[in-house]
Amino acid sequence: MDAESLDLLLGTADRWFAAHGSLASRLARFRQGHREEDGAWAAMADLGWLALTLPETQEGFGASMAQALGLLRAAGRDARPEPLGLHLLLAPWWARQRPQHAGALASAQMRLALADLPVRAGLRLAQGHVQGRADLVMGGLYASHVLLPMPDAEGTLLCVDLSGPGVQALPVRLLDGRHGVRLVFEAAPAEEVGVGAAPLVRDLAAAALVADAVGVLEAGFELTLAYLKQRQQFGRPLSDQQALQHRMAEVFCDLQQLIALAGRLAAELDAQPDALPATLPAAKSFVGRRALRAMGQLIQVSGGIGMTEEYRLGHLYKRLQISATLFGDAEHQLQRIDVRRTLLAA
Amino acid sequence: MGLFDTPELRAFRAEVRAFLAEHLDDELVQATRAGLHLPRETVARWQAALGRRGWGAPHWPASAGGPGWDEARRYIFEEETAFADAPLGDVLGLFLAGPMLIAEGSPAQRARYLPGILHGQEFWCQGFSEPNAGSDLASLKTTARLEGDEWVIDGQKTWLSGGHMADQMFLLARTEPLGRPQAGLSMFVVDMRLPGLSLQPILTIDEGHSVNALFIDGVRIPAANLVGQRGQGWTYAKDLLARERVNNAQAARTKRDIVALEQLARRLTDDAGRPLADDPRVRRRLASLTADFIALESAVLGVVAEQMAGREPGPAASTLKIRGSELQQRVTETAMGWLGRAGLLLQPGYGSGPLDEAATGWVERHLFRRVVTIYAGSNEIQKSIIAKSLLGM
């Protein structure tokens, strides 16, 4: 995708997000739940977003992951409930496994969800049918299919058609109010998708969360910066206080590093789409170790308003907590980092 | 237990335990464990039981209705009630309004208000912060003007913890429009049922309702509701906030939380099915929280001893507030990290808490506790107090 088309698309995205329930306007309704907008998937398909990362040979736009990052950052900034990141990261991979599904992915007929299962989850596969439950399913509310990384050494990945028999969906909310489902499978027909695929799709989902975290931290940072410049205490703006200036400078450092990590991660995914991205453990653990603390600091310097439900900051903090935890939290990702291999590889 | 290991104090602890065993029923315990913001009836019922025993306000002087304990007994009491999961009383009445009235109120005011606090009959809230006066409390705009034998009050207040359950409010208002911002403030007691007051709930990020905004439109109170001297409100407020900071350390409740955290570590398992408590990193984390707690507790006991000897805590209390609030946050942050996915799943209904029982209480506390480094004078304000008042910087 050329740079001009991408700019055009991102411009459209900002306008579309603003027109279809900005975060500020949606917050007022969060007590009733943070649901995906009706028709959002169809609209995103019409805008071409769902085909963005599909290759041109499959009627897609052939955007790189580095380019898709811009859209994901915008979606994160607006804390969209639709799991666009998961779609953009998984779609090209899925279209390589199942070329016949490319059109359905682009048109939103096929919407993928991914379960984050503990290693010891009680899912069992017998004669092509799965039994057990998945509590945390990213994108589960409006999905047509769910991918289940099985808790085995081979990295088996299953795909279950959610409109098929043996699937029950129970309502649940995430920490930030997003609606989701817990899935219970009773002899649900399941298709095996390539042995060894589970670690890769988990890392792709984790990469989507890193991209989302960039937008979330950026939105929180900008909101707070504007507030500190406007809020007067002791006869001058809070932004004149050196203690707060230093705190904001530190958050800015964290934000810049997170942006850089996400960019590097995207470049790795573009270079080797089927390999586990080397930067993922560092980037994902950064979300849990630094970005989350930075967001807590933003609440601190904002004062009481940062504690209120009607202000965006607390919501962004909770969303970041989710991104930090799912598909490998900081502790888990740190354990994956082999110091010598990471530092001496080149 | 070294510090409190004398025959007298062991006997006292046993006495407190016996009282708790008899009066703290399961309903009170369950409410305290499950909820962050307890309903008034729960708090009132427990406070009434304490009041009947003469233990309604352990930190008050005996002349005002306190039990006449020393700091060790007071701390043991706090510890035992925390470990038994007894409800916290009406903090605003017990720790803020009560001591302020004891220090500055008239005999008539003390006689009118203190018994209601001791026995859980009247609840209090604080009318200090305003939309444009948070950290900068001295710049508040709410006014009180004397008309005959009544004060007429106009303005707006915010962050009223428990305002929706309160009968009385202590209020800081400007009585003299000229001069230094700090100089023209006075302290009043305002009945929350008076016409002209309208409350608006403020929901917080834990999906709970504990704070409120208040609009004050021509509210008339008797002249006798002025506390102490006219124009001395700032001094009274500073003393009140310093006393509050000692309580803000919440040492005994934090101790209880760390013990609960250790239990959580034994209950949760890692991916291989081993208890988290067997992981050396988890044990180290618990140990460092415990060591930091002991440091906090030591400092708290020192300041409480000063208080029991009749001296105001002053700026040193800021150290307790800073370290106590930070530790509270670290404890729940640790819990969230260990809970992982279980800390992210909530019941379908708004405000109905986590799905997994192991996460109950932790998630709400983790979110709500972002406030402990902000309220009662943000930690940035506390650091400025230390730098200016103690370090001469």
Interface residues (C-beta under 8 A of the other chain):
Chain A: F30 R31 Q32 G33 D116 P118 V119 R120 D135 L136 P171 V172 R173 L174 L175 G177 R182 Q232 Q233 F234 G235 Q241 A243 L244 G296 I299 Q300 V301 G303 G304 G306 M307 T308 E309 E310 G314 H315 Y317 K318 Q321 I322 T325 L326 D329 A330 E331
Chain B: S129 N132 A133 G134 S135 D136 S139 T158 W159 I202 L203 T204 I205 E207 T269 D271 A272 G273 R281 Q329 M336 G337 G340 R341 G343 L344 L345 L346 Q347 P348 Y350 L355 V363 L367 F368 R370 V371 T373 I374 Y375 S378 N379 E380 K383
